[in-house]
């Protein structure tokens, strides 16, 4: 009994120390990041005491039977077997419900129905289309269309305003992935996938975030990068007016030149600061 008490005591002490010294989490930069972080923290909080309990019992058993020369079979204990079977089922049920609570959110996974229901009238709609090997950005409301890149043609979106992203592909499977904002969605030919989110003002910065292709899509996969720039609402409005007034909204000249640059796998690699983001 004394050994069991010691094991439980040290397990509780270790849990307290881990919780006390863990650094404060950074503020999520988008609604999507908030849901993902919440479920990750919840599952970590559930897994930590279970891990410490199991390791504590293991340490106790090793210590108690360290001098035993011959292993002896244990007696059947149906209550114990039923207990750990039910406990495992409860843990799995908890994990499933917690994960579904995040995955079912339109900010993380939106079907066409939830997309239509979740999008507000004032939302900014951006279509991101994957092509071997570049990203095409379209703003249906403003008739803006161009090939995005890391240098002078990032995908521009406003902060503190609902953002409705539709993504698809024209040839093979691609995947939109912006790690810093925790945005990720497969781009599949003949299928439309959606994300409905809001990016916080803390995400505004001069350099664009890096948008990767997260599905191997051929020889130019590693060069399939684009900038994803978060700006204030006023800057976004100015950018839209500039695009429409300069004629680049038609997408004819900017799209064709961008296609030539990207299809030849000439997209420059992101800087160290962008990768760190």
RASUL-V380507 format. One record per residue. N is the residue number from 0. RES is the residue in one letter. PSI is psi in degrees with one decimal (NA if undefined). OMEGA is omega in radians with two decimals (NA if undefined). Layout:
n res psi omega
N RES PSI OMEGA
N RES PSI OMEGA
This chain:
n res psi omega
0 X -38.6 -3.13
1 X -39.9 3.12
2 X -39.6 3.11
3 X -42.1 3.14
4 X -40.4 3.11
5 X -41.8 -3.13
6 X -44.9 3.12
7 X -38.6 -3.13
8 X -47.3 -3.12
9 X -31.6 3.07
10 X -45.6 3.11
11 X -38.3 3.12
12 X -42.1 3.12
13 X -40.2 3.10
14 X -40.8 3.13
15 X -42.4 -3.12
16 X -41.6 3.13
17 X -44.0 3.13
18 X -33.0 -3.08
19 X -33.7 -3.06
20 X -6.6 -3.13
21 X 135.2 -3.10
22 X 153.3 3.11
23 X 135.6 -3.12
24 X 144.0 3.10
25 X 153.2 3.14
26 X 127.7 3.12
27 X 141.3 -3.09
28 X -6.1 3.12
29 X 164.2 3.08
30 X -37.0 3.11
31 X -45.5 3.12
32 X -35.1 -3.13
33 X -45.2 3.13
34 X -43.0 -3.12
35 X -42.5 3.13
36 X -39.3 -3.12
37 X -46.1 -3.12
38 X -33.1 3.09
39 X -44.1 3.12
40 X -37.0 3.13
41 X -44.8 3.13
42 X -34.3 3.08
43 X -41.9 3.13
44 X -33.4 3.11
45 X -36.0 -3.08
46 X -31.2 -3.06
47 X -52.8 3.14
48 X -32.7 3.10
49 X -43.8 3.12
50 X -45.5 -3.13
51 X -37.3 3.11
52 X -47.0 -3.13
53 X -44.8 3.14
54 X -36.3 3.09
55 X -43.2 3.09
56 X -40.6 3.12
57 X -43.8 3.12
58 X -39.5 3.13
59 X -43.6 -3.12
60 X -43.3 3.12
61 X -41.6 -3.13
62 X -43.8 -3.06
63 X -40.5 -3.05
64 X 24.9 -3.10
65 X -25.2 -3.09
66 X 3.6 3.13
67 X 126.8 -3.07
68 X -28.0 -3.07
69 X 128.9 3.13
70 X 135.6 3.13
71 X 140.3 3.14
72 X 144.7 3.11
73 X 156.2 3.11
74 X 152.5 3.12
75 X 135.8 3.10
76 X 94.4 -3.06
77 X -35.5 3.13
78 X -42.7 3.12
79 X -41.9 3.13
80 X -43.0 3.11
81 X -39.3 -3.13
82 X -49.3 -3.08
83 X -23.4 3.05
84 X -45.6 3.11
85 X -41.4 3.14
86 X -41.1 3.10
87 X -41.7 3.12
88 X -40.2 3.12
89 X -42.8 3.14
90 X -45.8 3.13
91 X -38.3 3.10
92 X -42.3 3.12
93 X -44.8 3.13
94 X -42.9 -3.14
95 X -44.5 -3.14
96 X -43.8 -3.14
97 X -43.6 -3.14
98 X -41.0 3.13
99 X -35.2 3.12
100 X -30.1 3.10
101 X -45.6 -3.06
102 X -26.5 -3.11
103 X -7.5 3.14
104 X 138.6 3.10
105 X -25.6 3.11
106 X -22.1 -3.12
107 X -51.5 3.14
108 X 114.1 -3.13
109 X 128.1 2.97
110 X 174.7 3.14
111 X -35.7 3.14
112 X -50.4 3.14
113 X -30.9 3.09
114 X -47.8 -3.12
115 X -35.8 -3.13
116 X -29.7 -3.03
117 X -21.1 -3.05
118 X 127.9 3.08
119 X 167.0 3.14
120 X -33.9 -3.10
121 X 13.7 -3.09
122 X 148.9 3.03
123 X 123.0 -3.11
124 X 126.5 3.13
125 X 127.0 3.05
126 X 125.3 3.12
127 X 114.8 -3.01
128 X 124.9 3.14
129 X 131.3 3.12
130 X 144.3 3.06
131 X 112.9 -0.09
132 X 75.7 3.13
133 X 169.9 3.12
134 X 132.4 3.07
135 X 130.1 -3.14
136 X 133.9 3.12
137 X 137.5 3.07
138 X 93.6 -3.01
139 X -36.4 -3.08
140 X -28.5 -3.06
141 X 4.2 -3.13
142 X 41.2 3.10
143 X 131.1 -3.14
144 X 128.8 -3.14
145 X 164.9 3.06
146 X 122.2 -3.08
147 X 149.4 3.04
148 X -175.6 -3.09
149 X -16.8 -3.01
150 X -81.1 -2.99
151 X 2.0 -3.10
152 X 61.7 3.07
153 X 162.7 2.98
154 X 122.7 -3.03
155 X 129.3 3.12
156 X 152.1 3.13
157 X 151.2 3.03
158 X 160.8 3.08
159 X 35.3 3.08
160 X 139.2 -3.07
161 X 135.1 -3.11
162 X 122.4 3.13
163 X 111.5 -3.10
164 X 127.6 2.98
165 X 133.2 3.12
166 X 144.1 3.08
167 X -174.7 3.14
168 X 159.4 -3.11
169 X -15.8 -3.01
170 X -68.4 -3.14
171 X 177.9 -3.13
172 X 126.6 3.00
173 X -176.7 3.08
174 X 125.4 3.06
175 X 126.8 3.13
176 X 117.4 3.07
177 X 89.0 -2.99
178 X -39.2 -3.07
179 X -30.5 -3.12
180 X 0.5 -3.12
181 X 40.8 3.07
182 X 126.2 3.14
183 X 132.3 3.13
184 X 137.3 3.10
185 X 141.9 3.06
186 X 107.1 -2.97
187 X 132.4 3.12
188 X 133.9 3.12
189 X 6.5 -3.12
190 X 140.0 3.11
191 X 126.5 3.06
192 X 152.7 -2.94
193 X 152.1 2.93
194 X 131.5 3.07
195 X 112.5 -3.04
196 X 175.5 3.02
197 X 126.5 -3.13
198 X 132.5 -3.08
199 X 158.6 -3.12
200 X -21.7 3.10
201 X -17.4 -3.12
202 X -8.0 -3.13
203 X 129.8 3.08
204 X 168.0 -3.07
205 X -42.9 -3.11
206 X 141.0 3.09
207 X 154.0 2.99
208 X 162.0 -3.10
209 X 126.7 3.03
210 X 117.4 -3.12
211 X 160.1 2.84
212 X 120.7 -3.04
213 X 10.1 3.06
214 X 129.2 3.13
215 X 121.7 -2.98
216 X 14.4 3.08
217 X -166.0 -3.00
218 X -33.0 -3.10
219 X 17.2 -3.06
220 X -43.9 -3.07
221 X -20.0 3.13
222 X 4.1 -3.09
223 X 76.8 -3.10
224 X 155.3 3.04
225 X 154.3 3.06
226 X 147.3 3.09
227 X 100.5 -2.98
228 X 127.6 3.11
229 X 124.9 -3.10
230 X 172.4 3.06
231 X 165.9 -3.11
232 X -37.0 3.12
233 X -42.3 3.10
234 X -38.1 3.11
235 X -43.5 3.13
236 X -41.4 3.10
237 X -39.3 3.14
238 X -42.8 3.12
239 X -44.5 3.13
240 X -38.0 3.12
241 X -42.1 -3.13
242 X -44.1 -3.09
243 X -37.2 -3.11
244 X -30.4 -3.12
245 X -8.1 3.13
246 X -1.1 3.14
247 X -9.4 3.12
248 X -22.2 3.13
249 X -26.3 3.07
250 X 0.2 -3.07
251 X -57.4 -3.09
252 X -46.9 -3.09
253 X -35.1 -3.12
254 X -42.8 -3.08
255 X -41.7 3.12
256 X -38.1 3.13
257 X -36.2 3.14
258 X -41.3 -3.13
259 X -42.4 -3.12
260 X -44.8 -3.05
261 X -37.6 -3.09
262 X -21.3 3.07
263 X 13.1 3.08
264 X 41.5 -3.12
265 X 15.9 3.13
266 X 128.1 -3.10
267 X 149.5 3.11
268 X 149.2 3.14
269 X 155.8 3.12
270 X 168.7 -3.13
271 X -35.3 3.13
272 X -37.4 3.12
273 X -39.1 3.12
274 X -35.2 -3.14
275 X -24.5 3.12
276 X NA NA
